[in-house]
Amino acid sequence: MNFNLYIEFIYTYGVEFWHYLALTSPFLVLGLIFGGIIYIWIPLKLVQKWLGEESISSTVKAAFFGVPLPLCSCSVIPTALGLRRSGASKSATSSFVISTPESGADSIAVTYAMMDLPMTIFRPVAAFFSAVMGGTLQIFFNPNDTPISPDKNKENRQGVESNIDSKEENSLSSPQKFKAAISYAFGDLLDDISGWFLFGIVVGAALAAFLPDDIFMQSDPTITRAIFIVVGIPLYLCASATTPIAAALVLKGVSPGAALILLLVGPAISLPNMLVLQKALGTRGVILNVFSVAFVALVFSYVVDWAYSFYSWPTYFRVEESHQHMGLFDHFAAVVLILLLAWSLTRVYFLKTGGHSHSHDHGDHEDHNCCDHKH
């Protein structure tokens, strides 16, 4: 490869990378702000109440609350473990731990930015149903055993209660809550996703720049679905990181339904998190969770492909349309986002002050190994 080809290679990739970053930046910033507001305004004491009952109603409530909550697997696992030790049922804990990482205010915003409105709707709806199914299966096939003694988990329980009390609805004025929401959005929440989000942009831009446009056109959709399930289960990708990758794959011929599998399975299940979650749900409970996520993702993948075909919805998505409509504001937003990401990554990897260090105190020390940058 001569020098000119190197330059062309770098230029092609650079254009796609900046394009992906500029496309997502306004929506991600908005999603982070909404995520911070949701996290601060909804008291965790209410979540504890919802998770404390072994019933379909509690399972549905936990799934409903988990869909917009901006916590990825790194945060939701220790949070769920702490709530479980505080008396939450296996069914509601299972529901919460499925729906929360699969969807969130930030990832919903990025989905709308890079894909379209139908996928923005299908994604949280599928997350909700997979969570309800996972929790319901726990009720019938993995019911609660002897309750965990509060005295044996006093330290963990106090950590949860401290976190809950700090978010009491009336403890802060509205301006104070908004300030806390912004601080959380561009502090802990951004630190939680910055590395993985940047990874998603890097991979998505590479796929868009260098994969042939028709590479998946002749592939068997069933095989593609199976590959995404098998590959997605052991690996961890946060919900925001999977979006640019899924969008790029659709542009190369992957069906929207198959891409939805990646959007659901990647964030919800990973091998490290399954090992940690086994403490709260047991081996049978983890297997039920994996089955629920994979089964619902597979079913919804066919529903989504049918809907796109029946209603003749375009599948080139906003990521393709936006090549013709990038404005000054988009480029400015991209500059702001890259600065925010740079500062976040500096905190996490170099200053070692970023991440959910305060909220991760809920679980055992082993709970931290789902995300390397949390050490």
Secondary structure, 3 states (H helix, E strand, C coil): CCHHHHHHHHHHHHHHHHHHHHHHHHHHHHHHHHHHHHHHHCCHHHHHHHHCCCCHHHHHHHHHHHCCCCCCHHHHHHHHHHHHHCCCCHHHHHHHHHHHHHCCHHHHHHHHHHCCHHHHHHHHHHHHHHHHHHHHHHHHHCCCCCCCCHHHHHHHHHHHHHHHHHCCCCCCCHHHHHHHHHHHHHHHHHHHHHHHHHHHHHHHHHHHHHCCCCCCCCCCHHHHHHHHHHHHCCCCCCHHHHHHHHHHHHHCCCCHHHHHHHHHHHHHCCHHHHHHHHHHHHHHHHHHHHHHHHHHHHHHHHHHHHHHHHCCCCCCHHHHHHHHCCCHHHHHHHHHHHHHHHHHHHHHHHHCCCCCCCHHHHCCHHHHHHCHHHC
